[in-house]
C-alpha cells in the first residue's frame, strides 16, 4: 500500500464518513432553522419542475444501480442465475438512461440558477462546491457507463471497486484493489467522499427531511369547529 493509496482510498473515506455524521449532528443542534433546501420555487417554477424531476429521478435510479453493483457480490447474482454478461448489459442500459436523465436535469438546474438574476443571488459558496463535485461525478459515471461498458470493451468493476467498497464497511480496507482499476473509476470512487464531507454544510441536508407523516395522513383533514363560548 502506497501513501497515495492510503490517503485516497482509506483515510479520505473514513474522514468523510466521520465529518458526515458529526456535521449533521452539529448542523441539527446549532442550525435547525437553516435545515432547509432554501427553495427558489417562488422565483421560478417551469425550469425547476423539469430540472428537479429529471435530476432527482435519474439520481435515485443511479444510486439504486450503485447499491446493487457495489454491495451485492458477483457470487450472489451468479447463484440466482444472472450471468455476468446479462448483468452488465442491464447495468449499461439502465445506467445510460439514468445518467442521461440526471445530467439533463442537472444542466437545467444549473442553467436556471445562472440565467435568472434573482436565483443567482441566492447561490452560496457551498452550492458552487456541490455543483462542481456533482458535475464531476455525473460526467465520470457517464464515461464509465457509455464509454467503457456500452461503446468500449467494458470493465468489470465488481471484483475490484466493489470489493474495496465493502472492505471499508468491514473495517478491513483493501485499497490495492481499486488502485488497479482504470483512472476514471478511481476518480469516480473518490469524488463522492468529498460530496459527503460537504453535505452537512449545504442545502443537501433537506434530503433527510422527508414528510413521512403524509404516508399515513388521510387525503382530507377534518377539524372540529368549536362553537363560541357562552357568556
C-alpha positions in Angstrom: 0.0 0.0 0.0 1.5 3.4 -1.0 1.0 6.6 0.8 -1.3 7.9 -2.0 -3.5 4.8 -1.9 -3.8 5.1 1.9 -4.8 8.7 1.7 -7.3 8.5 -1.2 -8.8 5.1 -0.6 -8.6 4.7 3.2 -8.1 8.0 5.0 -10.4 10.0 2.8 -13.4 7.7 3.1 -13.2 7.3 6.8 -12.6 11.1 7.4 -15.6 11.9 5.1 -17.9 9.5 7.0 -16.8 11.0 10.3 -17.4 14.5 9.1 -20.7 13.5 7.5 -22.1 12.1 10.8 -20.6 14.8 13.1 -21.5 17.6 10.7 -25.2 16.6 10.6 -25.3 16.4 14.4 -23.7 19.9 14.7 -26.0 21.3 12.0 -29.1 20.0 13.6 -28.2 21.2 17.0 -27.0 24.7 16.0 -28.8 25.5 12.8 -32.2 23.9 12.9 -33.8 26.9 11.1 -31.2 26.6 8.4 -32.1 22.9 7.8 -33.8 23.6 4.5 -33.4 23.4 0.8 -33.8 27.2 0.5 -36.3 26.6 -2.2 -36.5 29.2 -5.0 -39.8 27.9 -6.4 -41.5 31.2 -5.8 -38.9 32.9 -8.1 -39.2 30.5 -11.0 -41.3 27.3 -11.5 -41.2 26.0 -15.0 -37.4 25.3 -15.3 -37.4 24.0 -11.7 -40.2 21.4 -12.4 -38.4 19.9 -15.4 -34.9 20.1 -13.9 -35.8 18.8 -10.4 -37.8 15.8 -11.7 -35.2 14.7 -14.2 -32.3 15.1 -11.8 -33.9 13.5 -8.8 -35.4 10.5 -10.6 -32.2 10.0 -12.5 -30.1 10.3 -9.4 -32.3 7.8 -7.5 -32.1 5.3 -10.3 -28.3 5.7 -10.4 -28.0 5.3 -6.7 -30.0 2.1 -6.9 -27.7 0.8 -9.5 -24.6 1.6 -7.4 -26.1 -0.1 -4.4 -26.6 -3.3 -6.5 -23.3 -3.1 -8.1 -21.2 -2.3 -5.1 -22.9 -4.1 -2.2 -24.1 -7.3 -3.9 -21.2 -9.7 -4.7 -20.8 -11.4 -8.1 -21.3 -14.8 -6.4 -24.8 -13.8 -5.3 -26.0 -12.8 -8.8 -24.5 -15.9 -10.3 -26.2 -18.0 -7.7 -29.6 -16.7 -8.7 -28.9 -17.4 -12.4 -27.8 -14.0 -13.6 -24.8 -14.3 -15.9 -22.1 -11.6 -15.8 -22.9 -10.7 -19.4 -26.6 -10.2 -18.7 -25.8 -8.2 -15.6 -23.5 -5.8 -17.4 -25.9 -5.5 -20.3 -28.8 -4.5 -18.0 -26.5 -2.2 -15.9 -25.2 -0.4 -19.0 -28.7 0.1 -20.4 -30.3 1.3 -17.1 -27.2 3.3 -16.2 -27.3 5.1 -19.5 -30.9 6.1 -19.2 -30.4 7.2 -15.5 -27.3 9.1 -16.3 -28.7 11.0 -19.2 -31.8 11.9 -17.2 -29.6 13.0 -14.3 -27.3 15.2 -16.4 -30.2 16.7 -18.3 -31.9 17.8 -15.1 -28.6 19.0 -13.6 -27.9 21.2 -16.7 -31.4 22.7 -16.4 -31.0 23.4 -12.7 -27.5 25.0 -13.1 -28.6 26.9 -16.2 -31.7 28.1 -14.3 -29.5 29.3 -11.4 -27.1 31.1 -13.8 -29.8 32.6 -16.1 -32.2 34.2 -13.5 -30.5 37.0 -11.5 -32.8 36.7 -8.5 -31.9 33.0 -8.2 -28.3 33.6 -8.9 -28.1 35.9 -5.9 -29.3 33.1 -3.6 -26.3 30.9 -4.6 -23.7 30.3 -1.8 -20.2 29.0 -2.0 -21.3 25.6 -0.7 -23.7 25.5 -3.7 -20.9 26.0 -6.1 -18.8 23.3 -4.5 -21.7 20.9 -4.6 -22.4 21.7 -8.2 -18.8 21.1 -9.2 -18.5 17.8 -7.4 -21.8 16.6 -8.7 -20.8 17.6 -12.3 -17.6 15.5 -11.9 -19.5 12.5 -10.5 -22.1 12.5 -13.2 -19.7 13.0 -16.1 -17.3 10.3 -14.9 -20.3 8.0 -14.4 -21.4 8.5 -18.0 -17.9 7.9 -19.2 -17.8 4.6 -17.4 -21.3 3.6 -18.5 -21.2 4.7 -22.1 -17.5 4.9 -22.9 -16.4 1.7 -21.2 -19.4 -0.6 -20.9 -21.6 0.4 -23.9 -19.2 1.6 -26.6 -16.0 0.2 -25.3 -14.7 -3.3 -24.3 -16.1 -3.0 -20.8 -14.6 -3.2 -17.4 -15.8 -5.5 -14.6 -15.5 -3.2 -11.5 -17.2 -5.6 -9.1 -14.1 -7.7 -8.2 -12.1 -4.5 -7.6 -14.1 -1.4 -6.8 -17.0 -3.4 -5.3 -14.8 -5.5 -3.0 -12.8 -2.4 -2.0 -16.0 -0.5 -1.1 -17.3 -3.5 1.0 -13.9 -3.8 2.7 -14.4 -0.2 4.0 -17.7 -1.3 5.6 -16.0 -4.3 7.2 -13.2 -2.0 8.6 -10.6 -4.0 6.8 -9.8 -1.8 3.8 -8.1 -3.2 0.7 -7.0 -0.1 -1.3 -4.8 -2.1 -3.6 -7.9 -3.4 -5.3 -9.2 -0.1 -6.5 -5.6 1.1 -7.2 -5.5 -1.3 -10.1 -8.8 0.0 -11.6 -8.8 2.5 -14.5 -8.2 6.1 -13.5 -11.8 7.1 -14.4 -13.1 4.6 -11.9 -10.7 5.8 -9.2 -11.8 9.4 -9.7 -15.5 8.4 -9.7 -15.0 6.5 -6.5 -13.1 9.4 -4.8 -15.4 12.4 -5.6 -18.4 11.1 -3.7 -16.4 11.2 -0.4 -15.8 14.9 -1.0 -19.6 15.4 -1.5 -20.3 13.5 1.7 -17.9 15.8 3.6 -19.6 18.9 2.3 -23.1 17.5 2.6 -23.9 18.6 6.2 -23.0 22.2 5.5 -25.0 22.5 2.3 -28.7 22.5 1.3 -28.4 18.8 0.7 -29.5 18.2 4.3 -33.1 18.6 3.1 -32.8 15.1 1.7 -33.4 13.8 5.3 -36.4 16.0 5.9 -38.9 13.8 4.2 -42.6 14.3 5.1 -43.1 10.8 6.4 -46.4 11.9 8.1 -48.0 12.2 4.6 -47.8 8.4 4.2 -50.4 7.8 6.9 -52.4 11.1 6.7 -55.9 10.9 5.2 -56.5 12.8 1.9 -58.9 15.2 3.6 -58.3 16.5 7.1 -61.4 17.1 9.2 -61.1 19.6 12.1 -63.7 20.2 14.7 -65.1 23.6 14.8 -65.9 24.7 18.3 -68.8 27.0 18.9 -68.4 30.4 20.6 -68.2 30.2 24.3 -71.4 31.1 26.1 -71.2 34.1 28.4 
